[in-house]
Amino acid sequence: MLNKTVNLDVLDLTKEEALEEAKRCLNCKKPLCVNGCPIQNNIPGFIKAVVDDDIKLAYNILSEKTNLPAICGKICNHEKQCQGNCVLSKKKTPVNIGKIENFIANYAYENNLINNEKLSNNLGSVAIVGSGPAGLSCAYILAKEGFNVDIYEMEEKAGGILSYGIPKFRLATYSVDREIEKLQNLGVKFILNSKLGKDFSINTLKNKDYNAIFISTGANMPKSININGENLHGVIHANQFLTEYAKNNINISSSDTVLVIGGGNVAMDASRTAKTLTDNVTVVYRRTREEMPASNEEYEQAVKDNIPFMWRCSPLEFIGKDNKLTGLKVKNLDTEQEFIIPCTIALTAIGSKPIINDNLIELDDWGCIKILDTPFGMTNIDGVFAAGDVVNGPDTVVIAMREARKTAYSIKKYILSKINE
């Protein structure tokens, strides 16, 4: 029975719609959807719980593998993962697993069905640096297991890329706020406006007597596009643009002509966000539609927003006058023709990499933190662990969450072994 009225504004599906969608599941003996899920979620299990009208059980089943179901239900690439492997996708429309997951998470929150009890108390303390998907996931496991957790975040709001890198039309603010509130209810403390390498160091945290430290600062350093004119005023990294937009620092006007360079989801996010500021937005991509890494859903949304695409156009040079961008010189790879596309803003969405502001941490050749297999996730510094994009480079939210959860249990084992020495 309902504990209170559900806020339908936060549900992709009503309870009735979720039930009808869940009934479409064939409950396969060998569920391929589970194989397609990076965290091996018990998808048939939580869907059956919805059919049985037991949303609390559905949420608990989800919680066995994920602590970010409302977020994963929204932004995971379902068409290449769970839904893409659904048996029904071969001849019919696959079960909309993402929307069911999102429904379960928000319904459980709206109806106070989430268990925030700790398994034990005061097993030790852990400092987490970075509050993106990996940091939130690690904090959740450790807090539930009975550790005191402090999260250090360089921005004025927690959430990392969830708050500053994904537009609100893809991920509503309340989804992130709820995850933060869930952690605060478990006793997790957030120390905001605190940046590694500026406001504190690894040694600073070690001197505070934390039993372990977990680094999850993501991969936010823009990659260079390596063509002339990159330093012209008006050339902006797409991630930087999305971050500034989230902070209400708008650097595009209605008179600007914007080119977005790239073909991933960041390019789609940047182009759709820019479209809210000016009608003149075009995506330039050096490959074909079929080779584009962006999900079909994100591409189709961009098309619905009337954003044109220029395919097989390889950027050659940014053109400018008086240090201001005026155009992008490209080469059409089919015709070999070179030409200039006029623009005043170019958003480069060609990837990013980690930036580690502490020279004690050992990095690999790609600039990512090196970790050990035993104990899993530990760096070259005893008691200092890492996971997420800072280790793997830019990847999906679900992968960051998976690795962070695994590392959290490794941290628990490490701390308990030290206590028992």
DRENDO-1510 file (C-alpha; in Angstrom, 1 decimal, always signed):
<recs>
REC; n; res; u; v; w
REC; 1; MET; +0.0; +0.0; +0.0 .
REC; 2; LEU; +1.1; +3.6; -0.6 .
REC; 3; ASN; +2.6; +5.4; +2.3 .
REC; 4; LYS; +2.0; +8.8; +0.6 .
REC; 5; THR; +0.9; +10.3; -2.7 .
REC; 6; VAL; +3.5; +9.7; -5.4 .
REC; 7; ASN; +4.9; +12.7; -7.2 .
REC; 8; LEU; +4.2; +11.7; -10.8 .
REC; 9; ASP; +6.5; +14.4; -12.1 .
REC; 10; VAL; +9.5; +12.4; -11.1 .
REC; 11; LEU; +8.3; +9.1; -12.7 .
REC; 12; ASP; +9.0; +8.1; -16.3 .
REC; 13; LEU; +6.2; +5.6; -15.8 .
REC; 14; THR; +3.2; +5.5; -13.6 .
REC; 15; LYS; +2.7; +2.4; -11.4 .
REC; 16; GLU; +0.2; +1.1; -13.9 .
REC; 17; GLU; +2.4; +1.7; -16.9 .
REC; 18; ALA; +5.4; +0.1; -15.1 .
REC; 19; LEU; +3.2; -3.0; -14.3 .
REC; 20; GLU; +2.2; -3.3; -17.9 .
REC; 21; GLU; +5.7; -2.9; -19.1 .
REC; 22; ALA; +7.0; -5.4; -16.5 .
REC; 23; LYS; +4.4; -8.0; -17.7 .
REC; 24; ARG; +6.0; -8.0; -21.1 .
REC; 25; CYS; +9.1; -9.7; -19.7 .
REC; 26; LEU; +9.3; -13.4; -20.7 .
REC; 27; ASN; +11.2; -14.3; -17.6 .
REC; 28; CYS; +13.8; -16.2; -19.7 .
REC; 29; LYS; +15.5; -19.2; -18.2 .
REC; 30; LYS; +18.8; -17.8; -19.5 .
REC; 31; PRO; +18.2; -14.0; -19.3 .
REC; 32; LEU; +20.5; -12.4; -21.9 .
REC; 33; CYS; +19.6; -9.0; -20.4 .
REC; 34; VAL; +21.6; -9.9; -17.4 .
REC; 35; ASN; +24.6; -10.8; -19.5 .
REC; 36; GLY; +24.3; -7.4; -21.2 .
REC; 37; CYS; +24.3; -5.5; -17.9 .
REC; 38; PRO; +27.9; -4.4; -16.9 .
REC; 39; ILE; +27.0; -5.1; -13.2 .
REC; 40; GLN; +24.9; -8.3; -13.8 .
REC; 41; ASN; +21.8; -6.8; -12.3 .
REC; 42; ASN; +19.1; -9.4; -11.4 .
REC; 43; ILE; +16.8; -7.9; -14.0 .
REC; 44; PRO; +14.2; -10.7; -14.1 .
REC; 45; GLY; +14.1; -10.6; -10.3 .
REC; 46; PHE; +13.3; -6.9; -9.9 .
REC; 47; ILE; +10.8; -7.0; -12.9 .
REC; 48; LYS; +9.0; -9.9; -11.3 .
REC; 49; ALA; +8.8; -8.0; -8.0 .
REC; 50; VAL; +7.1; -5.2; -9.9 .
REC; 51; VAL; +4.6; -7.6; -11.4 .
REC; 52; ASP; +3.9; -9.0; -7.9 .
REC; 53; ASP; +3.3; -5.4; -6.6 .
REC; 54; ASP; +6.3; -5.5; -4.2 .
REC; 55; ILE; +8.3; -2.4; -5.1 .
REC; 56; LYS; +10.3; -2.6; -1.8 .
REC; 57; LEU; +11.5; -6.0; -2.8 .
REC; 58; ALA; +12.3; -4.7; -6.3 .
REC; 59; TYR; +14.4; -1.9; -4.8 .
REC; 60; ASN; +16.2; -4.3; -2.5 .
REC; 61; ILE; +17.0; -6.6; -5.5 .
REC; 62; LEU; +18.4; -3.6; -7.3 .
REC; 63; SER; +20.4; -2.6; -4.3 .
REC; 64; GLU; +22.3; -5.8; -4.4 .
REC; 65; LYS; +24.2; -4.5; -7.4 .
REC; 66; THR; +23.6; -0.8; -7.6 .
REC; 67; ASN; +23.2; +2.2; -5.3 .
REC; 68; LEU; +22.3; +4.5; -8.2 .
REC; 69; PRO; +19.3; +2.9; -9.8 .
REC; 70; ALA; +17.4; +6.2; -10.6 .
REC; 71; ILE; +20.5; +7.5; -12.3 .
REC; 72; CYS; +21.5; +4.3; -14.1 .
REC; 73; GLY; +17.8; +3.9; -15.2 .
REC; 74; LYS; +18.1; +7.3; -16.9 .
REC; 75; ILE; +21.6; +7.5; -18.4 .
REC; 76; CYS; +22.9; +4.0; -19.0 .
REC; 77; ASN; +23.2; +3.0; -22.6 .
REC; 78; HIS; +20.4; +0.5; -22.4 .
REC; 79; GLU; +20.2; -0.1; -26.1 .
REC; 80; LYS; +23.7; -1.5; -26.1 .
REC; 81; GLN; +23.4; -3.3; -22.7 .
REC; 82; CYS; +20.4; -4.8; -21.1 .
REC; 83; GLN; +17.7; -3.8; -23.5 .
REC; 84; GLY; +19.9; -4.5; -26.5 .
REC; 85; ASN; +20.2; -8.1; -25.3 .
REC; 86; CYS; +16.5; -8.6; -24.5 .
REC; 87; VAL; +15.1; -11.5; -26.5 .
REC; 88; LEU; +12.2; -9.4; -27.5 .
REC; 89; SER; +14.5; -7.0; -29.3 .
REC; 90; LYS; +15.0; -9.5; -32.1 .
REC; 91; LYS; +11.4; -9.3; -33.4 .
REC; 92; LYS; +9.6; -6.8; -31.2 .
REC; 93; THR; +10.3; -3.9; -28.9 .
REC; 94; PRO; +12.5; -4.9; -26.0 .
REC; 95; VAL; +11.2; -4.5; -22.4 .
REC; 96; ASN; +12.0; -0.9; -21.3 .
REC; 97; ILE; +14.3; -2.0; -18.5 .
REC; 98; GLY; +15.7; +1.4; -17.9 .
REC; 99; LYS; +12.4; +3.0; -17.3 .
REC; 100; ILE; +11.3; +0.2; -15.0 .
REC; 101; GLU; +14.5; +0.6; -13.0 .
REC; 102; ASN; +14.0; +4.4; -12.8 .
REC; 103; PHE; +10.4; +3.9; -11.7 .
REC; 104; ILE; +11.4; +1.5; -8.9 .
REC; 105; ALA; +14.1; +3.9; -7.6 .
REC; 106; ASN; +11.9; +7.0; -7.5 .
REC; 107; TYR; +8.8; +5.1; -6.3 .
REC; 108; ALA; +10.8; +3.6; -3.4 .
REC; 109; TYR; +12.1; +7.1; -2.5 .
REC; 110; GLU; +8.6; +8.7; -2.8 .
REC; 111; ASN; +7.1; +6.1; -0.5 .
REC; 112; ASN; +9.9; +5.7; +2.1 .
REC; 113; LEU; +10.8; +2.2; +1.1 .
REC; 114; ILE; +14.6; +2.7; +1.2 .
REC; 115; ASN; +16.4; +1.0; +4.1 .
REC; 116; ASN; +19.2; +3.3; +5.4 .
REC; 117; GLU; +20.2; +1.2; +8.4 .
REC; 118; LYS; +23.9; +0.5; +8.9 .
REC; 119; LEU; +25.1; -3.1; +9.3 .
REC; 120; SER; +27.5; -2.0; +12.2 .
REC; 121; ASN; +29.0; +1.1; +13.7 .
REC; 122; ASN; +32.4; +2.8; +13.9 .
REC; 123; LEU; +34.6; +0.3; +12.2 .
REC; 124; GLY; +36.9; +3.1; +11.1 .
REC; 125; SER; +37.0; +6.2; +8.9 .
REC; 126; VAL; +37.6; +6.7; +5.2 .
REC; 127; ALA; +38.3; +9.9; +3.2 .
REC; 128; ILE; +36.8; +10.0; -0.3 .
REC; 129; VAL; +38.2; +12.5; -2.8 .
REC; 130; GLY; +35.6; +13.3; -5.4 .
REC; 131; SER; +31.8; +12.9; -5.3 .
REC; 132; GLY; +31.0; +11.6; -8.7 .
REC; 133; PRO; +29.5; +8.1; -9.4 .
REC; 134; ALA; +32.6; +6.3; -8.1 .
REC; 135; GLY; +32.8; +8.4; -4.9 .
REC; 136; LEU; +29.1; +8.2; -4.1 .
REC; 137; SER; +29.1; +4.4; -4.7 .
REC; 138; CYS; +32.1; +3.7; -2.6 .
REC; 139; ALA; +30.7; +6.0; +0.2 .
REC; 140; TYR; +27.4; +4.1; +0.1 .
REC; 141; ILE; +29.0; +0.7; +0.6 .
REC; 142; LEU; +31.4; +1.8; +3.4 .
REC; 143; ALA; +28.7; +3.8; +5.2 .
REC; 144; LYS; +26.3; +0.8; +5.1 .
REC; 145; GLU; +29.1; -1.4; +6.4 .
REC; 146; GLY; +29.6; +0.8; +9.4 .
REC; 147; PHE; +32.5; +3.2; +8.5 .
REC; 148; ASN; +32.6; +6.9; +9.0 .
REC; 149; VAL; +33.0; +8.5; +5.6 .
REC; 150; ASP; +34.0; +12.1; +4.7 .
REC; 151; ILE; +33.7; +13.1; +1.0 .
REC; 152; TYR; +35.9; +15.9; -0.3 .
REC; 153; GLU; +34.5; +17.7; -3.4 .
REC; 154; MET; +36.1; +20.6; -5.2 .
REC; 155; GLU; +32.8; +22.1; -6.4 .
REC; 156; GLU; +30.2; +23.9; -4.3 .
REC; 157; LYS; +27.7; +21.0; -5.0 .
REC; 158; ALA; +28.3; +17.3; -4.7 .
REC; 159; GLY; +27.7; +14.9; -7.6 .
REC; 160; GLY; +30.7; +15.4; -9.9 .
REC; 161; ILE; +29.8; +14.7; -13.5 .
REC; 162; LEU; +26.2; +13.9; -12.4 .
REC; 163; SER; +25.8; +17.5; -11.3 .
REC; 164; TYR; +28.1; +19.3; -13.7 .
REC; 165; GLY; +28.5; +17.2; -16.8 .
REC; 166; ILE; +25.1; +15.8; -17.6 .
REC; 167; PRO; +22.3; +18.2; -18.7 .
REC; 168; LYS; +19.1; +18.4; -16.7 .
REC; 169; PHE; +17.1; +17.2; -19.6 .
REC; 170; ARG; +18.9; +13.9; -19.4 .
REC; 171; LEU; +19.3; +13.7; -15.6 .
REC; 172; ALA; +17.1; +15.7; -13.3 .
REC; 173; THR; +18.6; +17.5; -10.4 .
REC; 174; TYR; +16.4; +15.6; -7.9 .
REC; 175; SER; +17.9; +12.3; -8.9 .
REC; 176; VAL; +21.4; +13.4; -7.8 .
REC; 177; ASP; +20.1; +15.3; -4.7 .
REC; 178; ARG; +18.3; +12.1; -3.5 .
REC; 179; GLU; +21.5; +10.1; -3.7 .
REC; 180; ILE; +23.3; +12.7; -1.7 .
REC; 181; GLU; +20.5; +12.8; +0.9 .
REC; 182; LYS; +20.6; +9.0; +1.1 .
REC; 183; LEU; +24.3; +9.2; +2.0 .
REC; 184; GLN; +23.8; +12.0; +4.5 .
REC; 185; ASN; +21.1; +9.9; +6.2 .
REC; 186; LEU; +23.8; +7.2; +6.6 .
REC; 187; GLY; +26.1; +9.8; +8.3 .
REC; 188; VAL; +28.3; +10.6; +5.3 .
REC; 189; LYS; +29.8; +14.1; +5.5 .
REC; 190; PHE; +30.4; +16.3; +2.5 .
REC; 191; ILE; +33.3; +18.8; +2.6 .
REC; 192; LEU; +32.7; +21.1; -0.4 .
REC; 193; ASN; +34.9; +23.6; -2.2 .
REC; 194; SER; +38.0; +21.4; -1.3 .
REC; 195; LYS; +40.3; +20.5; -4.1 .
REC; 196; LEU; +43.1; +18.0; -4.0 .
REC; 197; GLY; +46.4; +19.7; -4.7 .
REC; 198; LYS; +45.1; +23.1; -3.8 .
REC; 199; ASP; +43.3; +22.9; -0.4 .
REC; 200; PHE; +44.7; +19.6; +0.8 .
REC; 201; SER; +47.1; +16.8; -0.2 .
REC; 202; ILE; +47.2; +13.0; +0.3 .
REC; 203; ASN; +49.6; +13.6; +3.2 .
REC; 204; THR; +47.1; +16.1; +4.7 .
REC; 205; LEU; +44.4; +13.4; +4.8 .
REC; 206; LYS; +46.9; +10.8; +6.1 .
REC; 207; ASN; +47.7; +13.1; +9.0 .
REC; 208; LYS; +44.0; +13.3; +9.8 .
REC; 209; ASP; +44.2; +9.6; +10.8 .
REC; 210; TYR; +41.8; +8.2; +8.2 .
REC; 211; ASN; +42.1; +4.4; +8.0 .
REC; 212; ALA; +42.0; +4.6; +4.2 .
REC; 213; ILE; +41.7; +7.1; +1.4 .
REC; 214; PHE; +39.7; +6.6; -1.8 .
REC; 215; ILE; +40.4; +8.8; -4.9 .
REC; 216; SER; +37.7; +9.2; -7.5 .
REC; 217; THR; +38.3; +12.5; -9.1 .
REC; 218; GLY; +37.2; +11.5; -12.6 .
REC; 219; ALA; +38.7; +12.4; -15.9 .
REC; 220; ASN; +38.0; +16.1; -16.4 .
REC; 221; MET; +41.2; +17.4; -18.2 .
REC; 222; PRO; +40.2; +18.3; -21.8 .
REC; 223; LYS; +42.1; +16.5; -24.5 .
REC; 224; SER; +43.7; +18.7; -27.2 .
REC; 225; ILE; +42.3; +18.5; -30.7 .
REC; 226; ASN; +45.8; +19.2; -32.0 .
REC; 227; ILE; +45.0; +21.6; -34.8 .
REC; 228; ASN; +46.0; +25.2; -35.4 .
REC; 229; GLY; +43.9; +27.9; -33.8 .
REC; 230; GLU; +42.9; +25.9; -30.8 .
REC; 231; ASN; +43.7; +28.9; -28.5 .
REC; 232; LEU; +41.3; +31.3; -30.3 .
REC; 233; HIS; +38.6; +32.9; -28.2 .
REC; 234; GLY; +35.5; +30.9; -28.9 .
REC; 235; VAL; +37.1; +27.4; -28.9 .
REC; 236; ILE; +35.8; +25.7; -25.8 .
REC; 237; HIS; +35.9; +22.1; -24.6 .
REC; 238; ALA; +32.4; +20.6; -24.4 .
REC; 239; ASN; +32.8; +19.3; -20.9 .
REC; 240; GLN; +33.9; +22.8; -19.8 .
REC; 241; PHE; +30.9; +24.3; -21.5 .
REC; 242; LEU; +28.5; +21.9; -19.8 .
REC; 243; THR; +30.1; +22.5; -16.4 .
REC; 244; GLU; +29.9; +26.3; -16.8 .
REC; 245; TYR; +26.3; +26.0; -18.0 .
REC; 246; ALA; +25.4; +24.0; -14.9 .
REC; 247; LYS; +26.8; +26.8; -12.8 .
REC; 248; ASN; +24.7; +29.3; -14.8 .
REC; 249; ASN; +27.8; +30.8; -16.4 .
REC; 250; ILE; +26.4; +31.2; -19.9 .
REC; 251; ASN; +29.1; +31.9; -22.6 .
REC; 252; ILE; +26.9; +31.4; -25.7 .
REC; 253; SER; +24.4; +34.1; -27.0 .
REC; 254; SER; +21.5; +33.8; -29.4 .
REC; 255; SER; +23.6; +35.5; -32.1 .
REC; 256; ASP; +26.4; +32.9; -31.9 .
REC; 257; THR; +26.9; +30.2; -34.5 .
REC; 258; VAL; +28.0; +27.0; -32.8 .
REC; 259; LEU; +29.8; +23.9; -34.1 .
REC; 260; VAL; +30.1; +20.9; -31.9 .
REC; 261; ILE; +33.0; +18.6; -32.9 .
REC; 262; GLY; +32.6; +15.0; -32.0 .
REC; 263; GLY; +30.1; +12.1; -32.1 .
REC; 264; GLY; +29.7; +10.8; -28.6 .
REC; 265; ASN; +27.1; +11.4; -25.9 .
REC; 266; VAL; +29.0; +14.5; -24.7 .
REC; 267; ALA; +28.7; +16.0; -28.2 .
REC; 268; MET; +25.0; +15.3; -28.1 .
REC; 269; ASP; +24.7; +16.8; -24.7 .
REC; 270; ALA; +26.7; +19.9; -25.7 .
REC; 271; SER; +24.8; +20.4; -28.9 .
REC; 272; ARG; +21.3; +20.0; -27.3 .
REC; 273; THR; +22.3; +22.4; -24.5 .
REC; 274; ALA; +23.7; +24.9; -26.9 .
REC; 275; LYS; +20.5; +24.7; -28.9 .
REC; 276; THR; +18.7; +26.1; -25.8 .
REC; 277; LEU; +20.8; +29.3; -26.3 .
REC; 278; THR; +21.0; +29.7; -30.0 .
REC; 279; ASP; +19.2; +28.2; -33.1 .
REC; 280; ASN; +22.5; +28.0; -35.0 .
REC; 281; VAL; +24.0; +24.7; -33.8 .
REC; 282; THR; +25.6; +22.0; -36.1 .
REC; 283; VAL; +27.5; +18.8; -35.2 .
REC; 284; VAL; +30.6; +18.1; -37.2 .
REC; 285; TYR; +31.8; +14.5; -37.1 .
REC; 286; ARG; +34.7; +12.8; -39.0 .
REC; 287; ARG; +33.0; +9.5; -39.3 .
REC; 288; THR; +29.6; +8.1; -40.4 .
REC; 289; ARG; +26.4; +7.9; -38.4 .
REC; 290; GLU; +26.9; +4.1; -38.1 .
REC; 291; GLU; +30.4; +4.7; -36.5 .
REC; 292; MET; +29.1; +7.2; -34.1 .
REC; 293; PRO; +29.6; +6.2; -30.4 .
REC; 294; ALA; +26.6; +8.2; -29.2 .
REC; 295; SER; +23.5; +6.1; -28.3 .
REC; 296; ASN; +20.6; +6.0; -30.8 .
REC; 297; GLU; +18.4; +7.7; -28.2 .
REC; 298; GLU; +20.7; +10.6; -27.7 .
REC; 299; TYR; +21.2; +11.0; -31.5 .
REC; 300; GLU; +17.5; +10.9; -32.2 .
REC; 301; GLN; +16.8; +13.5; -29.5 .
REC; 302; ALA; +19.4; +15.8; -31.2 .
REC; 303; VAL; +17.6; +15.3; -34.5 .
REC; 304; LYS; +14.3; +16.1; -32.8 .
REC; 305; ASP; +15.9; +19.3; -31.6 .
REC; 306; ASN; +16.5; +20.1; -35.3 .
REC; 307; ILE; +20.3; +19.9; -35.0 .
REC; 308; PRO; +22.0; +19.2; -38.4 .
REC; 309; PHE; +24.9; +16.9; -38.7 .
REC; 310; MET; +27.9; +17.1; -41.1 .
REC; 311; TRP; +29.3; +13.6; -41.6 .
REC; 312; ARG; +32.8; +12.6; -42.7 .
REC; 313; CYS; +34.2; +16.1; -42.1 .
REC; 314; SER; +37.6; +16.1; -40.5 .
REC; 315; PRO; +38.7; +19.3; -38.7 .
REC; 316; LEU; +41.9; +20.8; -40.1 .
REC; 317; GLU; +42.2; +24.3; -38.6 .
REC; 318; PHE; +40.4; +26.9; -36.6 .
REC; 319; ILE; +40.2; +30.2; -38.4 .
REC; 320; GLY; +40.1; +33.5; -36.6 .
REC; 321; LYS; +40.4; +37.3; -36.7 .
REC; 322; ASP; +41.7; +39.5; -34.0 .
REC; 323; ASN; +42.1; +36.3; -31.8 .
REC; 324; LYS; +38.4; +35.5; -32.2 .
REC; 325; LEU; +37.1; +32.4; -33.8 .
REC; 326; THR; +35.4; +32.9; -37.2 .
REC; 327; GLY; +35.3; +29.5; -38.7 .
REC; 328; LEU; +36.5; +25.9; -38.9 .
REC; 329; LYS; +38.4; +24.5; -41.9 .
REC; 330; VAL; +37.5; +20.9; -42.6 .
REC; 331; LYS; +38.1; +18.2; -45.2 .
REC; 332; ASN; +35.3; +16.1; -46.5 .
REC; 333; LEU; +36.7; +12.6; -46.5 .
REC; 334; ASP; +34.5; +11.4; -49.3 .
REC; 335; THR; +35.1; +14.2; -51.8 .
REC; 336; GLU; +38.6; +15.3; -50.4 .
REC; 337; GLN; +37.2; +18.9; -50.7 .
REC; 338; GLU; +38.5; +21.4; -48.1 .
REC; 339; PHE; +36.2; +24.3; -47.0 .
REC; 340; ILE; +35.5; +26.6; -44.1 .
REC; 341; ILE; +32.4; +26.4; -42.0 .
REC; 342; PRO; +31.6; +29.8; -40.4 .
REC; 343; CYS; +31.2; +29.8; -36.6 .
REC; 344; THR; +31.8; +31.9; -33.6 .
REC; 345; ILE; +31.8; +29.1; -31.0 .
REC; 346; ALA; +33.4; +25.6; -31.4 .
REC; 347; LEU; +32.7; +23.0; -28.7 .
REC; 348; THR; +35.3; +20.2; -28.9 .
REC; 349; ALA; +33.9; +16.9; -27.6 .
REC; 350; ILE; +36.9; +14.7; -28.4 .
REC; 351; GLY; +37.5; +13.2; -25.0 .
REC; 352; SER; +39.2; +14.0; -21.7 .
REC; 353; LYS; +41.7; +12.5; -19.3 .
REC; 354; PRO; +42.4; +12.5; -15.5 .
REC; 355; ILE; +44.4; +15.2; -13.8 .
REC; 356; ILE; +46.0; +14.2; -10.5 .
REC; 357; ASN; +47.3; +17.1; -8.4 .
REC; 358; ASP; +49.5; +15.0; -6.1 .
REC; 359; ASN; +52.9; +13.8; -7.2 .
REC; 360; LEU; +52.9; +11.0; -4.7 .
REC; 361; ILE; +50.5; +8.9; -6.8 .
REC; 362; GLU; +52.0; +6.7; -9.5 .
REC; 363; LEU; +50.4; +7.0; -12.9 .
REC; 364; ASP; +50.4; +4.9; -16.0 .
REC; 365; ASP; +51.4; +6.0; -19.5 .
REC; 366; TRP; +47.9; +7.4; -20.1 .
REC; 367; GLY; +48.0; +9.6; -17.0 .
REC; 368; CYS; +45.6; +7.4; -15.1 .
REC; 369; ILE; +46.2; +6.1; -11.6 .
REC; 370; LYS; +47.9; +2.7; -11.4 .
REC; 371; ILE; +46.1; +0.3; -9.0 .
REC; 372; LEU; +46.9; -3.2; -7.7 .
REC; 373; ASP; +44.9; -6.4; -8.1 .
REC; 374; THR; +45.7; -7.4; -4.5 .
REC; 375; PRO; +44.3; -5.7; -2.5 .
REC; 376; PHE; +42.1; -4.6; -5.3 .
REC; 377; GLY; +42.1; -0.9; -6.0 .
REC; 378; MET; +45.1; +0.1; -3.9 .
REC; 379; THR; +47.6; +2.6; -5.4 .
REC; 380; ASN; +51.4; +2.7; -4.9 .
REC; 381; ILE; +50.7; +4.3; -1.5 .
REC; 382; ASP; +49.6; +2.0; +1.3 .
REC; 383; GLY; +46.0; +2.7; +2.3 .
REC; 384; VAL; +45.2; +4.9; -0.7 .
REC; 385; PHE; +42.8; +3.4; -3.2 .
REC; 386; ALA; +41.3; +4.6; -6.4 .
REC; 387; ALA; +38.5; +3.7; -8.9 .
REC; 388; GLY; +36.4; +5.1; -11.7 .
REC; 389; ASP; +37.5; +7.3; -14.6 .
REC; 390; VAL; +40.6; +8.4; -12.7 .
REC; 391; VAL; +41.8; +4.8; -13.2 .
REC; 392; ASN; +40.1; +3.7; -16.4 .
REC; 393; GLY; +39.9; +6.9; -18.3 .
REC; 394; PRO; +36.5; +8.2; -19.5 .
REC; 395; ASP; +33.9; +5.5; -19.2 .
REC; 396; THR; +30.3; +5.0; -18.3 .
REC; 397; VAL; +28.7; +5.7; -15.0 .
REC; 398; VAL; +27.8; +2.1; -14.4 .
REC; 399; ILE; +31.4; +1.0; -14.9 .
REC; 400; ALA; +32.7; +3.6; -12.4 .
REC; 401; MET; +30.0; +2.5; -9.9 .
REC; 402; ARG; +30.9; -1.2; -10.4 .
REC; 403; GLU; +34.6; -0.7; -9.8 .
REC; 404; ALA; +34.0; +1.6; -6.8 .
REC; 405; ARG; +31.7; -0.9; -5.1 .
REC; 406; LYS; +34.3; -3.6; -5.6 .
REC; 407; THR; +37.0; -1.3; -4.2 .
REC; 408; ALA; +34.8; -0.4; -1.2 .
REC; 409; TYR; +34.8; -4.0; -0.1 .
REC; 410; SER; +38.5; -4.2; -0.7 .
REC; 411; ILE; +38.9; -1.1; +1.6 .
REC; 412; LYS; +36.8; -2.8; +4.3 .
REC; 413; LYS; +38.9; -5.9; +4.2 .
REC; 414; TYR; +42.1; -3.8; +4.3 .
REC; 415; ILE; +41.0; -1.8; +7.3 .
REC; 416; LEU; +39.8; -4.8; +9.3 .
REC; 417; SER; +43.1; -6.6; +8.6 .
REC; 418; LYS; +45.0; -3.6; +9.9 .
REC; 419; ILE; +42.8; -3.4; +13.0 .
REC; 420; ASN; +43.4; -7.1; +13.8 .
REC; 421; GLU; +47.2; -7.0; +13.3 .
</recs>
